[in-house]
Amino acid sequence: MTMGPTASDSIDPIPLTPSMFTYPSWYRALLATGLLSLAACGDLSPPSVEVAVRRDTARVAEAFISAFKEADNIDSPAIYHGRDGEHWVIATAKATHQLVVFDAVTGEELRRVGVEGGGEGQLLRPNGILVLGDSVLLVVERDNRRVQGFRLPSFAPLGTFGAEELQKPYGLTVLEREGGWRVYVTDNYETPAETVPPLSELGARVKWYHVALDGAGRLTSRFGAAFGDTTAAGAIQVTESIAADPDNDVLLLAEELETDSYLKVYTLDGVFTGRTLGRGDFPQQAEGIALYACADGGGYWIATDQGPTVNTFHVYDRRSFARVASFAAAATNTTDGIALTQRGFGPFPSGAFYMAHGDAAISGVSWAAIADATGVRKDCTR
């Protein structure tokens, strides 16, 4: 484990209003190098896009946006509430092969973990990330073709699993099972020509593992099964994001095929139910998925339509899958992963929602602000 820059080494979190946040990174780069100018462009409007903002999209203000660091290529956040009062957002940085730890209240960068490599404690293009309980962190490493565990809050490595089965893993979700966890991992394997395989070969888009801790606190794992529908209706052609609702026997997977992107509903045993949601709601690409679960069985699914200028979060009823609202954060764009906590803490008594922003930062929004803007519930704090 290697420590990177501390909070004192980094610049302050960026204020919420600079116009740079509304432009794609490549467009800002052209402006910075002088390849675009006011004389040439006439104004500073971003390039036109065909995607329009829905009229019913609510706007919410970010509580913070972390310092913008394009070298990181931030992908996904996870939330850690520690036993000693820590409240962290831990994000995967694909390009620098690190985990970046942020204060979940202020967005201040606290530390960095990991160096590039294939050894224990090293990382190679980390993507999906989640926290198990209050002591274990799991990280999917696409280019090491594995999942690695870390002890929290120390980030001591706990072992790896999946290298024998996984080919190009991205996302993960988890259920508590049999004294441990069932961990589902999406696997976006391709043909030798790096194209989507034919339908008949998509029957292993998700792998699951039984994972536990042994007497020494190390990870143990057992491969369970692989699954994926091979019909045109149910197959996941481009896969990354996945989320589980154990109370309703639901696995929600994002079909990220850019020409036809939406969400498909599987059972926890890997059977396509024939149900979908969000058809037509994701003109760009369906990305991160999160669940807001209430004890009475109600709640919501939140899913991202990722875009550089129009970046929308759609809210669906937990059980009926009907869309009930949509919202956008004021400055946040190009969101890959998202994370939601229903724990009240600090300035977020109803919990908080975190987003990857611009491939370079993390932004946070109070769930109460989202609820007030959209009319969804905020009474399911844990």
Legacy VTK file of the C-alpha trace (Angstrom):
# vtk DataFile Version 3.0
C-alpha trace
ASCII
DATASET POLYDATA
POINTS 382 float
0.000 0.000 0.000
1.398 3.365 -1.030
0.213 6.645 0.267
-0.283 9.420 -2.254
-0.821 13.141 -1.757
-2.535 14.127 1.466
-5.235 16.721 1.805
-2.601 19.365 2.460
-0.935 18.540 -0.886
-4.068 19.005 -2.987
-5.849 22.143 -4.069
-9.084 23.167 -2.420
-12.354 21.707 -3.671
-13.597 23.671 -6.660
-16.497 26.070 -6.064
-19.867 25.136 -7.472
-20.290 27.817 -10.125
-17.376 27.861 -12.614
-18.538 27.398 -16.187
-15.771 24.874 -16.819
-17.976 22.206 -15.292
-20.520 22.515 -18.089
-18.057 21.753 -20.872
-16.605 18.382 -21.896
-12.922 17.970 -20.993
-11.797 17.861 -24.633
-13.561 21.183 -25.297
-11.918 22.841 -22.294
-8.556 21.503 -23.472
-8.994 23.113 -26.888
-9.869 26.400 -25.249
-6.829 26.173 -22.984
-4.445 25.518 -25.881
-5.863 28.294 -27.988
-7.143 25.985 -30.725
-10.560 27.442 -30.092
-11.024 31.146 -29.497
-13.796 33.656 -29.056
-13.045 35.027 -32.504
-13.286 31.617 -34.095
-16.309 30.406 -32.192
-18.285 33.558 -31.739
-19.137 32.630 -28.123
-18.330 30.130 -25.426
-21.328 27.880 -25.939
-20.471 24.197 -25.731
-20.787 22.110 -28.900
-24.400 21.402 -29.797
-25.806 18.050 -28.712
-28.941 16.295 -29.878
-30.022 15.297 -26.362
-32.498 17.690 -24.774
-33.177 18.132 -21.076
-36.560 16.672 -20.107
-39.016 19.339 -19.097
-39.761 17.560 -15.836
-36.115 17.288 -14.779
-35.561 18.878 -11.373
-32.323 20.770 -10.688
-30.432 20.331 -7.423
-27.337 22.068 -6.123
-24.243 20.117 -5.156
-23.110 20.251 -1.531
-19.563 19.990 -2.850
-17.459 19.170 -5.887
-13.985 17.816 -5.211
-10.857 19.208 -6.799
-10.795 18.472 -10.534
-7.976 16.058 -11.496
-8.357 14.820 -15.042
-5.343 12.514 -14.818
-7.295 10.214 -12.474
-10.190 9.232 -14.773
-12.534 8.711 -11.816
-15.035 5.896 -12.382
-17.087 4.850 -9.342
-17.604 5.882 -5.693
-18.410 3.867 -2.576
-19.362 5.170 0.866
-17.721 4.205 4.147
-19.100 5.066 7.586
-16.411 3.992 10.056
-16.699 2.874 13.641
-14.606 5.847 14.738
-16.744 8.458 13.030
-15.161 8.370 9.574
-17.409 9.382 6.684
-15.570 8.759 3.425
-16.249 8.525 -0.266
-13.747 6.090 -1.788
-13.449 6.388 -5.572
-11.669 4.324 -8.203
-9.175 6.219 -10.375
-8.751 4.137 -13.525
-5.872 5.982 -15.162
-3.690 6.408 -12.069
-4.510 2.902 -10.741
-5.441 4.187 -7.305
-8.230 4.583 -4.813
-8.903 8.200 -3.866
-10.421 8.843 -0.444
-12.557 11.958 0.018
-14.264 13.477 3.036
-17.954 12.692 2.464
-19.039 16.063 3.877
-16.612 18.493 2.251
-15.131 16.652 -0.748
-11.616 17.256 0.551
-9.128 14.655 -0.658
-7.786 12.763 2.361
-5.433 10.151 0.929
-4.579 7.850 -1.977
-4.117 4.110 -1.892
-2.410 1.753 -4.333
0.176 1.692 -7.079
0.058 0.215 -10.564
0.746 -3.505 -10.670
-0.550 -7.018 -10.313
0.600 -7.865 -6.803
-1.430 -7.847 -3.619
-2.300 -4.299 -2.669
-1.518 -3.113 -6.200
-4.169 -2.094 -8.740
-4.608 -2.158 -12.492
-7.480 -0.071 -13.843
-9.879 -0.284 -10.891
-13.554 0.121 -11.763
-16.446 -1.086 -9.609
-16.198 -0.647 -5.845
-18.346 -1.350 -2.790
-18.133 -1.567 0.999
-19.200 -4.710 2.876
-20.462 -3.819 6.335
-18.091 -1.466 8.105
-14.778 -3.206 7.544
-14.268 -4.664 4.036
-13.819 -2.917 0.697
-14.072 -4.774 -2.625
-12.561 -3.351 -5.820
-12.943 -4.730 -9.347
-9.743 -4.482 -11.375
-10.499 -4.710 -15.065
-6.957 -5.245 -16.314
-5.924 -7.629 -13.521
-9.180 -9.518 -14.203
-9.952 -9.918 -10.519
-11.671 -8.516 -7.444
-9.458 -7.418 -4.554
-10.397 -6.929 -0.917
-9.063 -4.375 1.551
-9.565 -3.973 5.296
-11.088 -0.667 6.352
-10.048 1.805 7.540
-6.401 0.683 7.159
-6.638 -0.456 3.502
-4.586 -3.535 4.346
-5.013 -6.021 1.453
-7.137 -9.086 2.248
-6.694 -11.160 -0.904
-8.200 -11.481 -4.373
-10.619 -13.701 -6.268
-12.043 -14.198 -9.756
-8.878 -14.267 -11.885
-9.603 -17.775 -13.176
-13.070 -16.907 -14.484
-13.187 -13.170 -15.202
-12.082 -11.760 -18.545
-13.031 -8.067 -18.529
-14.811 -7.299 -15.250
-16.391 -3.955 -14.440
-19.179 -3.698 -11.868
-20.313 -5.576 -8.777
-23.096 -5.874 -6.229
-23.507 -7.992 -3.112
-25.992 -9.927 -0.976
-25.491 -11.259 2.543
-25.491 -15.059 2.306
-24.456 -18.122 4.336
-22.241 -16.395 6.866
-20.634 -14.280 4.172
-21.610 -12.597 0.928
-22.689 -13.482 -2.562
-20.786 -11.128 -4.857
-22.025 -10.627 -8.428
-19.481 -9.319 -10.962
-20.285 -8.156 -14.500
-17.912 -9.405 -17.202
-17.823 -7.512 -20.504
-15.721 -10.091 -22.375
-15.317 -9.519 -26.112
-14.391 -11.375 -29.275
-10.723 -11.462 -30.372
-11.604 -8.507 -32.606
-12.795 -6.592 -29.490
-16.428 -6.584 -30.551
-19.610 -7.711 -28.785
-19.916 -11.519 -28.985
-22.924 -13.074 -30.733
-26.011 -13.649 -28.617
-25.223 -17.339 -28.239
-22.014 -16.467 -26.388
-23.502 -14.014 -23.869
-24.514 -16.630 -21.315
-21.754 -15.684 -18.852
-22.148 -11.910 -18.621
-22.392 -12.136 -14.798
-20.369 -14.352 -12.445
-21.141 -14.799 -8.773
-18.900 -15.884 -5.893
-19.451 -16.842 -2.295
-17.035 -14.701 -0.284
-16.261 -14.813 3.438
-13.506 -13.991 5.930
-11.431 -16.787 7.450
-10.146 -16.945 11.027
-7.235 -14.675 10.154
-9.517 -12.098 8.574
-8.449 -12.933 5.007
-10.843 -13.286 2.091
-11.925 -16.761 1.069
-13.949 -17.312 -2.089
-15.741 -19.982 -4.065
-16.966 -19.574 -7.638
-20.709 -20.127 -7.772
-21.998 -19.796 -11.319
-22.098 -17.704 -14.469
-25.287 -16.536 -16.150
-26.712 -14.331 -18.856
-29.697 -14.504 -21.156
-28.921 -15.310 -24.795
-32.118 -14.006 -26.407
-32.322 -10.628 -28.100
-34.761 -9.421 -25.445
-32.792 -10.463 -22.386
-29.111 -10.511 -23.326
-26.770 -7.870 -21.953
-24.602 -6.929 -24.908
-22.479 -4.272 -23.174
-22.360 -4.710 -19.415
-20.974 -2.740 -16.485
-23.446 -1.564 -13.860
-25.414 -3.966 -11.657
-27.420 -3.601 -8.425
-29.436 -5.981 -6.242
-32.689 -5.793 -4.286
-32.849 -8.972 -2.176
-36.295 -8.170 -0.763
-37.837 -8.323 -4.235
-35.606 -10.936 -5.904
-34.258 -8.362 -8.345
-30.937 -7.908 -10.093
-30.949 -4.752 -12.193
-28.412 -4.621 -15.039
-27.663 -1.720 -17.347
-27.590 -2.506 -21.054
-24.944 0.007 -22.089
-25.147 -0.519 -25.842
-25.099 3.111 -26.949
-27.655 2.591 -29.724
-30.221 1.052 -27.348
-29.443 1.625 -23.680
-31.832 0.831 -20.808
-32.165 -1.459 -17.755
-33.064 -5.162 -17.651
-34.521 -7.050 -14.698
-33.100 -10.436 -13.696
-33.798 -12.587 -10.638
-31.114 -13.165 -8.027
-30.608 -16.609 -9.579
-29.757 -15.051 -12.916
-32.980 -15.535 -14.867
-34.202 -12.726 -17.143
-37.747 -11.834 -16.031
-38.850 -10.294 -19.318
-39.188 -6.905 -17.615
-37.248 -3.774 -18.495
-37.298 -0.195 -17.354
-36.214 3.105 -18.754
-36.705 2.236 -22.413
-36.334 5.621 -24.106
-35.003 7.337 -20.970
-31.319 6.808 -21.819
-30.580 8.440 -25.179
-26.887 8.584 -24.273
-25.882 5.636 -22.054
-27.279 4.000 -18.931
-24.548 3.913 -16.301
-24.545 3.878 -12.482
-27.449 2.313 -10.545
-28.386 2.757 -6.865
-31.266 1.612 -4.640
-33.071 3.714 -2.034
-34.768 1.040 0.083
-37.439 1.646 2.713
-38.297 -0.824 5.462
-41.960 -0.926 4.385
-40.966 -2.249 0.966
-41.138 1.062 -0.826
-38.289 3.018 -2.290
-36.638 3.858 -5.566
-34.104 2.847 -8.153
-31.836 5.656 -9.368
-30.058 5.274 -12.710
-27.756 7.567 -14.666
-28.054 8.720 -18.256
-24.439 9.751 -18.721
-23.659 12.784 -20.842
-21.138 15.645 -21.110
-23.772 18.394 -21.126
-27.096 16.694 -20.368
-26.422 14.351 -17.436
-29.651 13.050 -15.909
-30.580 10.791 -13.004
-33.877 8.960 -13.412
-35.854 7.734 -10.395
-38.064 4.626 -10.692
-40.481 3.044 -8.239
-38.762 0.150 -6.485
-41.519 -2.383 -7.203
-43.461 -1.197 -10.249
-40.394 0.229 -12.056
-42.462 3.222 -13.190
-40.468 6.427 -13.589
-41.487 8.845 -10.843
-38.961 11.666 -11.269
-35.772 12.836 -12.932
-33.143 15.221 -11.642
-29.822 16.743 -12.621
-27.108 18.198 -10.418
-26.320 21.812 -11.257
-22.732 21.328 -12.412
-22.126 17.578 -12.509
-21.629 15.877 -15.867
-20.325 12.692 -17.504
-21.262 10.508 -14.531
-20.146 6.883 -14.494
-20.701 5.389 -11.045
-22.996 6.634 -8.292
-23.400 5.785 -4.604
-26.180 6.449 -2.119
-26.150 6.378 1.665
-29.353 6.414 3.703
-27.443 7.080 6.896
-27.926 10.527 8.346
-24.695 12.306 9.262
-23.267 15.816 9.480
-25.172 18.196 7.193
-27.029 15.271 5.583
-29.716 14.160 8.073
-31.560 12.209 5.345
-28.477 10.737 3.709
-26.511 11.761 0.632
-26.007 10.913 -3.049
-22.557 10.866 -4.658
-21.618 11.035 -8.342
-18.520 10.674 -10.460
-18.120 14.017 -12.219
-16.356 14.784 -15.476
-14.081 11.718 -15.166
-12.056 13.854 -12.781
-13.903 14.528 -9.516
-16.622 13.473 -7.091
-19.690 15.552 -6.303
-22.171 15.143 -3.488
-25.819 16.134 -3.026
-28.016 15.982 0.049
-30.779 13.390 -0.385
-33.119 15.877 1.289
-32.393 18.344 -1.515
-33.220 15.675 -4.106
-36.419 14.738 -2.257
-37.528 18.333 -1.906
-36.928 18.988 -5.615
-38.587 15.818 -6.915
-41.206 14.890 -4.323
-39.698 11.474 -3.530
-39.470 10.175 0.029
-36.739 11.111 2.487
-38.024 9.273 5.564
-36.083 6.016 5.135
-32.932 7.017 6.937
-31.079 4.150 8.610
LINES 1 383
382 0 1 2 3 4 5 6 7 8 9 10 11 12 13 14 15 16 17 18 19 20 21 22 23 24 25 26 27 28 29 30 31 32 33 34 35 36 37 38 39 40 41 42 43 44 45 46 47 48 49 50 51 52 53 54 55 56 57 58 59 60 61 62 63 64 65 66 67 68 69 70 71 72 73 74 75 76 77 78 79 80 81 82 83 84 85 86 87 88 89 90 91 92 93 94 95 96 97 98 99 100 101 102 103 104 105 106 107 108 109 110 111 112 113 114 115 116 117 118 119 120 121 122 123 124 125 126 127 128 129 130 131 132 133 134 135 136 137 138 139 140 141 142 143 144 145 146 147 148 149 150 151 152 153 154 155 156 157 158 159 160 161 162 163 164 165 166 167 168 169 170 171 172 173 174 175 176 177 178 179 180 181 182 183 184 185 186 187 188 189 190 191 192 193 194 195 196 197 198 199 200 201 202 203 204 205 206 207 208 209 210 211 212 213 214 215 216 217 218 219 220 221 222 223 224 225 226 227 228 229 230 231 232 233 234 235 236 237 238 239 240 241 242 243 244 245 246 247 248 249 250 251 252 253 254 255 256 257 258 259 260 261 262 263 264 265 266 267 268 269 270 271 272 273 274 275 276 277 278 279 280 281 282 283 284 285 286 287 288 289 290 291 292 293 294 295 296 297 298 299 300 301 302 303 304 305 306 307 308 309 310 311 312 313 314 315 316 317 318 319 320 321 322 323 324 325 326 327 328 329 330 331 332 333 334 335 336 337 338 339 340 341 342 343 344 345 346 347 348 349 350 351 352 353 354 355 356 357 358 359 360 361 362 363 364 365 366 367 368 369 370 371 372 373 374 375 376 377 378 379 380 381
